[in-house]
Amino acid sequence: MNDKDLFEQLRSGPFSRDGFDENLRRKINDNLANPRRGAKRPSFLRISAIGASFLLIAVVVVALWAWDGWATMGKTEELAIPTSRASESGAVADEDDEANRVPHSAVVIGLRKDESSARSSYRTVVVASEGDRLQTVGSGEGIWMPYEQDFWQIAAEDDTLGKGDQELFAYLKGVKKKADLQKQGDSRLRRTEKLLYAGDHYVVTLQTTNVDEKGNSVGRSEVLVNLLPTLASTNRAANLNALAAENVSLNEALGVDLPAGTVDRWAVVRENNAWMAKQAIRANGTFDVEQVRQWPTIDVPLESTNVVKDKPLALDWEEVKRLEPDAVDAFTSQDGDVALIVSNDQIQLVPYRLPESERNPVTIDLDRNESIVMVQWAIQEKYVENWKKWFTEWFADSSR
């Protein structure tokens, strides 16, 4: 075909060969009915995606296994925590946390009643959370003090000579051994003891010796600080002067060097809503509890130590007075869910962070000349439940 013929065809209309034929139309329709979803990925990319999926599953499984392992280990460690750590919180207290506003603590309160200048009686009252409120578990004779894995009962025992003297003995779980008391009574020694303080590890005793082992009149008082087992009946029977022999200095109890040097004789006294260290004044003859309160205060904090487990009071005094206008002293649990407010004739335990209509405080009446020598808290649920169980049994046994 020459140029002239081609030109003639163009003038006459479309090409003689039909470019948009039936075959092309069918292919277009087929593609419209079954569109392509995209080009296939290379095989190595498909394998990588499968591997990533398996890797993700493996990571999740390992993470769950590790979480369970940590949780199990945490439970195992919790079961091994000694009783002396019952007041340590398992979580950081948050004032806005509902769980911390609801009472969840237990408290063991030790009380000393001075019946005369020489003799005293002691009792322990236990209050614990039950559901969302506080209730009194019970009360029993002596001071029931937690130490390491167990509780010990500190009891005031009359001398076997009937002279009116009184000494302190500690019994593991309250189990007394009469043979030890008899051995103690065989001595001519006559002395009277008062418990001034019972803490996390230590007890403070005002000891007045009237007659020594040889029968000589002495008339000498001293304050002694000891680890609780020093008062064990077996230990005291083996050494009549065990308290003096095993006295613990303030430096040793706190594990620090004090600027004033070693303080061998000291006491723990409640003052300004806190347990304070008092340095003994050397004096001839005898002295009483009120004179101990007047000793110089040692400028060293006792809170959060082996001597005093309590934290400082979580409330300001104005708020305490709003809760109880007649308050003279106050304590708070480590989680701040309960306030123990002391007035002249009673103790109130108040879940003060609840609305007033929901507080349902517990009240303990105080006798004349009765004062607090111990406040021990349990925060963790395991200990709270154990304390309720143990003291329900112990107090039931002691009342028979």
Phi, psi and chi 1 to 4 in degrees:
 res  aa     phi    psi   chi1   chi2   chi3   chi4
   1 MET       -  127.3  178.7 -179.2  -65.0      -
   2 ASN   -91.0  177.5   54.7   32.4      -      -
   3 ASP   -63.1  -33.3  -66.9  -18.8      -      -
   4 LYS   -66.9  -44.2 -176.7  178.3  178.8 -179.4
   5 ASP   -63.3  -42.4  -66.9  -24.3      -      -
   6 LEU   -61.1  -42.5  179.2   60.0      -      -
   7 PHE   -61.8  -38.4 -179.3   74.4      -      -
   8 GLU   -64.6  -38.6  -70.9  -65.3  -29.2      -
   9 GLN   -67.2  -38.4  -72.0 -173.1    9.2      -
  10 LEU   -64.2  -36.3  -71.3  171.6      -      -
  11 ARG   -69.7  -25.7  -69.1 -178.2   60.4 -173.3
  12 SER   -88.2  -14.7   61.2      -      -      -
  13 GLY   139.8 -160.4      -      -      -      -
  14 PRO   -61.5  169.3  -21.5   33.6      -      -
  15 PHE   -62.4  158.2  -72.1  110.2      -      -
  16 SER   -72.3  -28.7   58.8      -      -      -
  17 ARG   -89.2  125.7 -179.3 -179.8  -65.5  175.2
  18 ASP   -77.8  108.6 -170.6    3.2      -      -
  19 GLY   -72.1  -36.9      -      -      -      -
  20 PHE   -94.8   73.9 -167.3   73.3      -      -
  21 ASP   -87.7 -177.9   59.3   10.2      -      -
  22 GLU   -65.5  -37.6 -172.2   62.2   28.4      -
  23 ASN   -60.8  -44.0  -71.8  -26.8      -      -
  24 LEU   -63.6  -41.4  179.6   58.1      -      -
  25 ARG   -60.9  -40.5 -174.5 -170.8  -57.5  -82.4
  26 ARG   -65.9  -40.4 -173.2  165.2   51.0 -108.4
  27 LYS   -62.8  -40.4  -71.1 -179.7  179.1  179.3
  28 ILE   -64.8  -43.3  -68.6  173.0      -      -
  29 ASN   -63.8  -40.2  -70.6  -25.6      -      -
  30 ASP   -62.1  -41.1  -71.1  -17.3      -      -
  31 ASN   -68.5  -33.9  -77.0  -28.7      -      -
  32 LEU   -67.6  -37.9  -70.3  173.2      -      -
  33 ALA   -73.0  -31.2      -      -      -      -
  34 ASN  -130.5   76.4  -59.9  -72.6      -      -
  35 PRO   -66.4  151.3   25.3  -34.9      -      -
  36 ARG   -76.6  140.2  -62.6  175.6   64.4 -171.1
  37 ARG   -92.2   11.9  -63.3 -175.3 -178.1  -84.9
  38 GLY   115.4  161.3      -      -      -      -
  39 ALA   -71.2  145.3      -      -      -      -
  40 LYS   -65.6  138.0  -67.3 -177.1  179.4 -179.4
  41 ARG   -75.2  151.4  -70.2  175.2  -65.5  178.9
  42 PRO   -58.9  153.2  -20.7   29.9      -      -
  43 SER   -61.1  -34.8   60.7      -      -      -
  44 PHE   -68.3  -29.7   76.8   91.5      -      -
  45 LEU   -71.4  -37.7  -72.1  177.1      -      -
  46 ARG   -64.0  -40.8  -65.3 -161.4  -57.6  -88.0
  47 ILE   -63.4  -39.9  -66.3  173.6      -      -
  48 SER   -64.6  -39.6  -62.9      -      -      -
  49 ALA   -63.5  -42.5      -      -      -      -
  50 ILE   -62.9  -42.9  -65.0  171.7      -      -
  51 GLY   -62.6  -39.5      -      -      -      -
  52 ALA   -63.5  -37.9      -      -      -      -
  53 SER   -62.6  -47.5  -61.3      -      -      -
  54 PHE   -62.0  -38.1  -81.9  109.8      -      -
  55 LEU   -63.7  -41.4  179.1   60.2      -      -
  56 LEU   -62.0  -44.2  178.7   60.2      -      -
  57 ILE   -60.8  -43.0  -66.7  171.9      -      -
  58 ALA   -62.3  -41.5      -      -      -      -
  59 VAL   -62.4  -42.6  168.5      -      -      -
  60 VAL   -62.9  -44.3  171.8      -      -      -
  61 VAL   -62.2  -45.8  170.7      -      -      -
  62 VAL   -62.3  -40.8  170.7      -      -      -
  63 ALA   -63.3  -43.2      -      -      -      -
  64 LEU   -64.2  -40.4  -70.3  174.2      -      -
  65 TRP   -64.0  -42.6  174.7   82.9      -      -
  66 ALA   -64.9  -41.3      -      -      -      -
  67 TRP   -60.4  -45.3  177.9  -91.7      -      -
  68 ASP   -64.3  -37.7 -176.7   66.9      -      -
  69 GLY   -64.7  -43.0      -      -      -      -
  70 TRP   -65.1  -41.5  -81.4  106.0      -      -
  71 ALA   -62.7  -43.4      -      -      -      -
  72 THR   -64.0  -43.5  -57.7      -      -      -
  73 MET   -63.5  -38.2 -175.6  171.7   65.4      -
  74 GLY   -61.4  -41.2      -      -      -      -
  75 LYS   -66.2  -39.1  -69.6  179.1 -179.4  178.7
  76 THR   -63.7  -43.7  -58.7      -      -      -
  77 GLU   -65.4  -37.8  -70.1  177.7   -9.9      -
  78 GLU   -62.3  -38.7 -178.1 -178.2    0.3      -
  79 LEU   -66.7  -22.7  -68.1  175.0      -      -
  80 ALA   -92.0   -2.1      -      -      -      -
  81 ILE   -68.2  127.4  -64.4  175.9      -      -
  82 PRO   -69.4  162.3   24.7  -33.5      -      -
  83 THR   -59.5  -31.1  -59.0      -      -      -
  84 SER   -66.0  -11.2   58.6      -      -      -
  85 ARG  -103.9   15.4  -67.1 -179.1   58.9 -173.0
  86 ALA   -63.8  -24.7      -      -      -      -
  87 SER   -86.7   -2.5   59.9      -      -      -
  88 GLU   -79.6  128.3  -63.7 -177.4    7.3      -
  89 SER   -75.2  142.6  177.4      -      -      -
  90 GLY   -84.0   -8.7      -      -      -      -
  91 ALA  -147.4  159.1      -      -      -      -
  92 VAL   -74.9  126.3  176.9      -      -      -
  93 ALA   -68.5  134.3      -      -      -      -
  94 ASP  -124.6  120.7 -178.3   -3.8      -      -
  95 GLU   -61.9  -23.7  -69.6 -171.9   -0.5      -
  96 ASP   -92.1   -0.6  -64.2  -33.4      -      -
  97 ASP   -84.7  122.6 -176.2   -3.0      -      -
  98 GLU   -58.2  -37.7  177.4   67.8   24.2      -
  99 ALA   -62.7  -30.2      -      -      -      -
 100 ASN   -85.9  -17.4  -75.2  -41.7      -      -
 101 ARG   -79.4  -33.6  -69.8 -162.4  -65.6  -92.3
 102 VAL   -74.8  134.3  173.9      -      -      -
 103 PRO   -62.3  130.7   21.3  -31.9      -      -
 104 HIS  -137.8    5.5   54.1  -89.4      -      -
 105 SER   -95.9  167.0  -59.6      -      -      -
 106 ALA  -126.9  151.8      -      -      -      -
 107 VAL  -139.9  139.4   61.6      -      -      -
 108 VAL  -112.4  118.5 -179.8      -      -      -
 109 ILE  -110.4  123.2  -52.4  165.0      -      -
 110 GLY  -101.9  129.6      -      -      -      -
 111 LEU  -123.8  138.0  -59.5  168.0      -      -
 112 ARG  -116.2  130.1 -174.0 -167.1   74.6 -123.2
 113 LYS  -112.8  117.7  178.9 -178.6  176.5 -179.6
 114 ASP   -85.0  110.8  -66.3  -33.2      -      -
 115 GLU   -87.7  -24.5  -60.4  171.9  -10.9      -
 116 SER  -159.5 -175.9   66.7      -      -      -
 117 SER   -64.7  -23.2   59.6      -      -      -
 118 ALA  -107.8  -38.2      -      -      -      -
 119 ARG  -104.1  147.6  -62.8  176.0   57.6   81.0
 120 SER  -141.5  158.4  -59.9      -      -      -
 121 SER  -122.9  157.4   60.4      -      -      -
 122 TYR  -134.0  147.8  -58.7   85.1      -      -
 123 ARG  -147.8  156.7   63.7  170.6  172.2  143.6
 124 THR  -122.6  133.1  -62.8      -      -      -
 125 VAL  -117.8  133.5 -178.2      -      -      -
 126 VAL  -117.0  127.9 -179.1      -      -      -
 127 VAL  -125.2  137.2  176.5      -      -      -
 128 ALA  -145.3  159.0      -      -      -      -
 129 SER   -74.0  143.3   59.6      -      -      -
 130 GLU  -140.3  108.6 -177.4   64.0   38.0      -
 131 GLY    69.7 -121.5      -      -      -      -
 132 ASP  -112.7   23.2   60.0   -8.4      -      -
 133 ARG  -144.8  168.5   61.3 -170.6  -60.5  165.4
 134 LEU   -93.4  150.7  -62.9  171.7      -      -
 135 GLN  -148.8  154.0   69.2  171.6   13.6      -
 136 THR   -80.9  122.3  -57.9      -      -      -
 137 VAL   -76.0  -40.3  175.4      -      -      -
 138 GLY   157.6 -176.1      -      -      -      -
 139 SER  -143.2  154.7   62.7      -      -      -
 140 GLY  -152.0  165.7      -      -      -      -
 141 GLU   -72.1  150.4  -68.2 -176.6    1.6      -
 142 GLY    83.6  177.8      -      -      -      -
 143 ILE  -106.5  115.3  -57.9  -62.6      -      -
 144 TRP   -94.9  106.5  -71.6   78.3      -      -
 145 MET  -111.9  129.9  173.8  179.5  163.6      -
 146 PRO   -74.2  137.0   26.6  -32.5      -      -
 147 TYR  -150.2  122.0 -178.0   82.6      -      -
 148 GLU    54.1 -118.6  -61.0  -62.7  -16.8      -
 149 GLN   -91.0   -6.8  -57.8  -71.0  -11.8      -
 150 ASP  -136.5  177.5  -64.1  -65.1      -      -
 151 PHE  -106.3  144.5  -87.7   85.9      -      -
 152 TRP  -118.1  144.1  -67.8   63.9      -      -
 153 GLN  -100.5  121.7 -177.7 -167.8   28.8      -
 154 ILE   -94.7  120.4  -56.3  172.8      -      -
 155 ALA  -122.9  144.4      -      -      -      -
 156 ALA   -91.0  116.8      -      -      -      -
 157 GLU  -108.2  131.6  -56.3  -72.5   -6.2      -
 158 ASP   -73.2  147.6  -65.2  -24.4      -      -
 159 ASP   -68.9  151.5   71.2  -78.3      -      -
 160 THR   -76.7   -9.4   56.6      -      -      -
 161 LEU   -84.8   -9.9  -59.6  176.3      -      -
 162 GLY    71.2   29.1      -      -      -      -
 163 LYS   -93.0    2.7  -59.5  -66.8 -174.6  178.9
 164 GLY    88.4    4.6      -      -      -      -
 165 ASP   -80.0  164.1  -60.6  -47.7      -      -
 166 GLN  -152.5  129.6 -168.0  178.1   62.5      -
 167 GLU  -126.7  160.9  -67.3 -178.4   89.9      -
 168 LEU  -103.0  132.8  -60.1  173.8      -      -
 169 PHE  -131.8  145.5  -63.8   85.8      -      -
 170 ALA  -111.1  137.0      -      -      -      -
 171 TYR  -127.8  123.9  -56.0   95.5      -      -
 172 LEU   -62.1  123.0  179.6   60.9      -      -
 173 LYS    56.8   20.2  -65.0 -174.8  176.0   69.8
 174 GLY    78.4   10.7      -      -      -      -
 175 VAL   -85.2  115.2  177.9      -      -      -
 176 LYS   -96.0  146.1  -61.4 -177.4  179.2 -178.1
 177 LYS  -116.9  105.6  -61.5 -179.4  179.4  179.6
 178 LYS   -64.6  -29.2  -66.1 -178.1  179.5 -179.9
 179 ALA   -61.4  -36.7      -      -      -      -
 180 ASP   -67.2  -39.6  -65.5  -27.1      -      -
 181 LEU   -64.4  -39.2  -65.8  178.6      -      -
 182 GLN   -64.2  -40.2 -176.7   60.4   45.8      -
 183 LYS   -64.9  -39.3 -174.5  174.3 -179.5  179.9
 184 GLN   -63.3  -38.1  178.6   77.7    9.6      -
 185 GLY   -74.5  -12.8      -      -      -      -
 186 ASP   -72.0  -17.5  -69.8  -19.9      -      -
 187 SER   -80.4  156.1  170.3      -      -      -
 188 ARG   -82.4   -5.2  -60.6  174.7   66.6 -176.2
 189 LEU   -61.7  134.3 -178.2   67.5      -      -
 190 ARG  -129.4  121.0  -70.9 -176.0   51.5 -160.7
 191 ARG  -150.9  159.3   59.2  169.1   52.2  123.9
 192 THR  -124.5  139.4  -64.7      -      -      -
 193 GLU  -129.5  142.6  -64.6  168.2  -13.1      -
 194 LYS  -124.8  137.7  -74.6 -176.8 -177.3  -67.5
 195 LEU   -85.0  120.5 -176.1   66.8      -      -
 196 LEU   -93.5  -32.8  -57.0 -175.5      -      -
 197 TYR  -160.5  140.8  171.3   76.4      -      -
 198 ALA  -128.9  118.8      -      -      -      -
 199 GLY  -115.4 -151.4      -      -      -      -
 200 ASP   -70.9  -38.3 -173.3   57.9      -      -
 201 HIS  -126.2  -28.7  -73.9   76.9      -      -
 202 TYR  -111.7  152.5  -63.8   95.8      -      -
 203 VAL  -123.9  144.8  -68.7      -      -      -
 204 VAL  -116.3  127.4 -178.7      -      -      -
 205 THR  -126.0  131.8  -54.2      -      -      -
 206 LEU   -91.9  112.0  170.1   58.1      -      -
 207 GLN  -111.8  123.4 -176.0 -176.3   82.4      -
 208 THR  -117.6  116.2  -61.3      -      -      -
 209 THR   -93.9  122.8  -57.2      -      -      -
 210 ASN   -95.2  -43.0  -58.7  -51.5      -      -
 211 VAL  -134.6  132.9  177.8      -      -      -
 212 ASP   -82.9 -177.0   63.7   17.4      -      -
 213 GLU   -61.8  -25.4  -63.9   94.2  -36.4      -
 214 LYS   -88.8   -1.7  -61.5  178.7 -179.8  179.0
 215 GLY    91.4    8.8      -      -      -      -
 216 ASN   -85.1  138.6  -60.4  -41.5      -      -
 217 SER   -69.5  133.1  -63.7      -      -      -
 218 VAL  -117.9  -61.8  177.6      -      -      -
 219 GLY    66.0   64.6      -      -      -      -
 220 ARG  -136.3  131.5 -179.4 -175.7   67.3 -109.5
 221 SER  -111.7  149.2  -65.1      -      -      -
 222 GLU  -156.7  153.0   55.9 -175.0  -25.3      -
 223 VAL  -102.7  132.5  171.0      -      -      -
 224 LEU  -127.6  139.1  -58.2  164.5      -      -
 225 VAL  -114.7  126.5  179.5      -      -      -
 226 ASN  -138.4  153.2  -60.4  101.1      -      -
 227 LEU   -64.7  146.1  -72.8  168.1      -      -
 228 LEU   -52.1  -44.7  174.7   60.6      -      -
 229 PRO   -60.4  -16.2  -25.7   36.3      -      -
 230 THR   -61.0  -29.7  -56.3      -      -      -
 231 LEU   -82.1   -1.9  -89.8   65.4      -      -
 232 ALA   -56.2  139.1      -      -      -      -
 233 SER   -58.6  -38.1   56.3      -      -      -
 234 THR   -66.1  -38.8   50.6      -      -      -
 235 ASN   -68.9  -41.1 -174.2   56.6      -      -
 236 ARG   -70.7  -31.8  -60.1 -150.6   64.8 -177.7
 237 ALA   -69.3  -34.7      -      -      -      -
 238 ALA   -73.1  -28.8      -      -      -      -
 239 ASN  -142.4  106.9 -179.1    1.6      -      -
 240 LEU   -62.3  -22.2  -59.8 -178.9      -      -
 241 ASN  -109.8   34.4  -65.1  -53.2      -      -
 242 ALA   -61.5  -37.8      -      -      -      -
 243 LEU   -64.1  -44.0  -90.4   58.5      -      -
 244 ALA   -69.9  -39.9      -      -      -      -
 245 ALA   -65.9  -32.2      -      -      -      -
 246 GLU  -110.2   24.5  -59.9  175.7   38.0      -
 247 ASN   -60.6  140.7  177.0   73.3      -      -
 248 VAL  -109.1  128.9  179.5      -      -      -
 249 SER   -73.1  160.6   69.6      -      -      -
 250 LEU   -63.1  -38.3  178.0   58.8      -      -
 251 ASN   -59.7  -44.7  -51.6   59.2      -      -
 252 GLU   -67.5  -40.5 -177.6 -179.0   -7.6      -
 253 ALA   -63.5  -39.9      -      -      -      -
 254 LEU   -88.4  -17.9  -64.1  177.5      -      -
 255 GLY    70.0   33.1      -      -      -      -
 256 VAL  -136.3  161.5  -62.6      -      -      -
 257 ASP   -94.2  123.9  -67.5  -32.3      -      -
 258 LEU   -90.8  146.4  -61.2  175.3      -      -
 259 PRO   -57.1  -33.0  -24.4   34.1      -      -
 260 ALA   -81.6   -0.1      -      -      -      -
 261 GLY    93.0 -160.8      -      -      -      -
 262 THR   -78.5  129.4  -58.4      -      -      -
 263 VAL  -108.0  100.9  179.0      -      -      -
 264 ASP   -78.6  -42.3  -73.1  -42.2      -      -
 265 ARG  -112.5  121.6  -68.9  -69.4 -169.2  -93.9
 266 TRP  -156.6  168.9   55.5  -70.3      -      -
 267 ALA  -140.0  164.8      -      -      -      -
 268 VAL  -114.9  122.3  178.2      -      -      -
 269 VAL  -129.9  143.4  170.7      -      -      -
 270 ARG   -81.0  122.7 -168.7   71.5 -177.7  172.6
 271 GLU  -153.6  130.2 -176.1  178.0   86.9      -
 272 ASN    54.1   47.3  -63.3  -34.3      -      -
 273 ASN    61.7   29.4  -46.2  123.6      -      -
 274 ALA  -153.7  154.9      -      -      -      -
 275 TRP   -82.0  124.4  -65.9  109.1      -      -
 276 MET  -118.3  149.9  -52.9  -66.1  -69.3      -
 277 ALA   -87.5  133.8      -      -      -      -
 278 LYS  -121.0  133.4  -64.2  -80.2 -172.3  172.5
 279 GLN   -89.2  131.1 -174.4  163.2   10.5      -
 280 ALA   -67.2  142.6      -      -      -      -
 281 ILE  -100.5  127.0  -64.4  176.8      -      -
 282 ARG   -67.1  128.1  -67.6 -172.9  177.9  -83.9
 283 ALA  -150.3  144.8      -      -      -      -
 284 ASN   -81.9  151.2  -63.9  -36.4      -      -
 285 GLY    83.0 -155.8      -      -      -      -
 286 THR  -107.1  159.9   63.8      -      -      -
 287 PHE  -146.1  167.5   51.9   81.4      -      -
 288 ASP  -118.0 -176.4   58.4   20.4      -      -
 289 VAL   -62.7  -41.5  175.2      -      -      -
 290 GLU   -62.8  -35.4 -161.8   54.8   41.3      -
 291 GLN   -68.5  -33.5  -70.5  171.4  -74.8      -
 292 VAL   -62.7  -38.3  173.5      -      -      -
 293 ARG   -61.4  -24.9  -62.7 -179.3 -171.3  -82.9
 294 GLN   -88.4   -2.6  -55.9  -54.8  -42.8      -
 295 TRP   -63.2  157.0  -73.9   -7.9      -      -
 296 PRO   -62.4  138.8  -19.9   31.2      -      -
 297 THR   -80.7  134.0  -59.9      -      -      -
 298 ILE   -89.9  127.1  -57.2  171.9      -      -
 299 ASP   -79.1   75.6 -173.3   17.5      -      -
 300 VAL  -147.5  130.4   56.3      -      -      -
 301 PRO   -72.1  138.5   24.9  -32.7      -      -
 302 LEU  -104.6  -16.9  -64.7 -176.6      -      -
 303 GLU   -62.9  147.3  -70.9   88.7   -3.9      -
 304 SER    58.3   38.7  -58.6      -      -      -
 305 THR  -126.7 -178.6   67.8      -      -      -
 306 ASN   -69.5  -14.5  -74.7  -24.3      -      -
 307 VAL   -86.6  -48.4  178.9      -      -      -
 308 VAL  -128.3  115.5  177.4      -      -      -
 309 LYS   -79.4  -24.4 -159.0   69.2  173.2  178.9
 310 ASP   -60.5  149.6  -63.0  -12.3      -      -
 311 LYS   -84.9  164.9  -67.0 -179.6  179.8  179.3
 312 PRO   -59.0  158.4  -23.7   33.5      -      -
 313 LEU   -55.2  128.8 -173.1   63.9      -      -
 314 ALA   -80.6   -9.7      -      -      -      -
 315 LEU  -111.7  149.4  -61.2  169.9      -      -
 316 ASP   -80.5  158.7   57.7   44.1      -      -
 317 TRP   -65.0  -29.7 -169.5 -116.6      -      -
 318 GLU   -63.5  -39.2  -71.9   73.9   17.8      -
 319 GLU   -69.8  -36.3 -172.1  169.8   -2.0      -
 320 VAL   -60.6  -43.2  172.3      -      -      -
 321 LYS   -66.5  -30.5  -78.9  -69.6 -169.1  178.5
 322 ARG   -68.7  -34.4  -75.7 -164.6  -66.0  -89.8
 323 LEU   -74.3  -38.3  -68.0  169.5      -      -
 324 GLU  -147.2  101.7  174.2   49.3   66.3      -
 325 PRO   -58.5  -26.5  -24.9   34.8      -      -
 326 ASP   -93.1   13.3  -65.7  -30.5      -      -
 327 ALA   -63.0  139.6      -      -      -      -
 328 VAL  -119.7  -13.0  -64.9      -      -      -
 329 ASP  -161.6  163.2 -162.7    0.0      -      -
 330 ALA  -158.9  151.1      -      -      -      -
 331 PHE  -132.2  156.6  -56.4   74.2      -      -
 332 THR  -135.3  149.2   46.8      -      -      -
 333 SER   -68.8  163.8   67.4      -      -      -
 334 GLN   -62.9  -29.8  -83.7   74.3   -5.7      -
 335 ASP   -90.9   -2.4  -86.7   -3.1      -      -
 336 GLY    69.2   23.0      -      -      -      -
 337 ASP   -89.8  -19.0   59.3  -47.6      -      -
 338 VAL  -134.9  136.4  179.1      -      -      -
 339 ALA  -109.3  133.6      -      -      -      -
 340 LEU  -105.8  109.9 -171.7  159.1      -      -
 341 ILE  -111.5  126.2  -56.9  176.0      -      -
 342 VAL  -106.1  130.6 -173.8      -      -      -
 343 SER  -119.5 -175.0   57.8      -      -      -
 344 ASN   -67.5  -27.2  -70.7  -35.5      -      -
 345 ASP  -125.0    4.8   58.4   -3.8      -      -
 346 GLN  -162.0  165.4   67.2  178.4   16.0      -
 347 ILE  -120.2  133.9  -64.1  171.7      -      -
 348 GLN  -116.6  133.7  -76.5 -166.2   71.3      -
 349 LEU  -108.7  118.0  -70.6  110.6      -      -
 350 VAL  -125.1  122.9 -174.9      -      -      -
 351 PRO   -77.9   75.9   25.4  -28.8      -      -
 352 TYR   -68.7  -13.7   63.6   96.8      -      -
 353 ARG   -87.0   -4.5  -70.6  165.9   63.8 -179.8
 354 LEU   -85.0  160.0  -70.3  176.3      -      -
 355 PRO   -57.8  148.2  -24.0   33.2      -      -
 356 GLU   -54.8  -36.4 -174.4  173.8   -1.5      -
 357 SER   -69.8  -13.6   60.8      -      -      -
 358 GLU  -110.5    4.1  -59.7  176.1   16.4      -
 359 ARG   -74.5  -42.4  -71.6  172.9 -177.0  167.5
 360 ASN    47.4   63.9  -60.9  -49.9      -      -
 361 PRO   -65.9  155.5   24.6  -33.5      -      -
 362 VAL  -104.2  133.6  169.7      -      -      -
 363 THR  -114.9  134.1  -59.7      -      -      -
 364 ILE  -119.5  120.1  -58.0  166.9      -      -
 365 ASP   -75.7  138.8  -68.8  -30.7      -      -
 366 LEU  -105.2  138.2  -67.4  176.1      -      -
 367 ASP   -79.2  166.6  -66.9  -26.6      -      -
 368 ARG   -64.6  139.2 -173.8  177.9  178.8 -178.4
 369 ASN    65.2   26.3  -63.8  -32.4      -      -
 370 GLU  -107.0  133.5 -166.6  168.8   35.2      -
 371 SER  -140.0  162.5   58.0      -      -      -
 372 ILE   -84.1  130.9  -68.5  176.6      -      -
 373 VAL  -117.7   -7.6  -64.5      -      -      -
 374 MET  -157.4  136.5 -178.7 -171.4   73.5      -
 375 VAL  -137.1  114.1  173.9      -      -      -
 376 GLN  -123.8  129.3  -64.2  -74.7  -51.4      -
 377 TRP  -107.4  150.0  -61.3   92.3      -      -
 378 ALA  -120.5  132.1      -      -      -      -
 379 ILE  -109.2  -44.9  -57.1  -60.3      -      -
 380 GLN   -70.3  140.9  -60.0 -178.3   42.8      -
 381 GLU   -57.8  -38.7 -178.0 -179.4    0.9      -
 382 LYS   -57.8  -43.8  177.5  173.7   78.4   78.7
 383 TYR   -72.7  -39.7  -71.6  112.1      -      -
 384 VAL   -57.5  -46.2  172.4      -      -      -
 385 GLU   -67.1  -39.4  -65.6  -54.9  -46.3      -
 386 ASN   -64.3  -43.8  -78.9  -16.8      -      -
 387 TRP   -61.6  -42.8  -73.4   17.3      -      -
 388 LYS   -61.6  -43.6  -71.4 -167.3  -69.8 -173.5
 389 LYS   -65.6  -49.2  176.4  178.6  178.2  -66.2
 390 TRP   -62.6  -48.6  -67.1  -17.6      -      -
 391 PHE   -72.5  -28.3  -80.1  104.8      -      -
 392 THR   -60.2  -40.6  -61.7      -      -      -
 393 GLU   -74.2  -46.8  -64.1  173.5   -4.0      -
 394 TRP   -65.0  -44.0  -70.5  -26.2      -      -
 395 PHE   -69.1  -33.0  -71.1  160.8      -      -
 396 ALA   -65.2  -41.3      -      -      -      -
 397 ASP   -66.7  -39.7  -68.9  -19.9      -      -
 398 SER   -71.7  -19.4   64.2      -      -      -
 399 SER   -87.2   -6.6   63.1      -      -      -
 400 ARG   -81.2      -  -67.4  171.4 -174.3  169.8
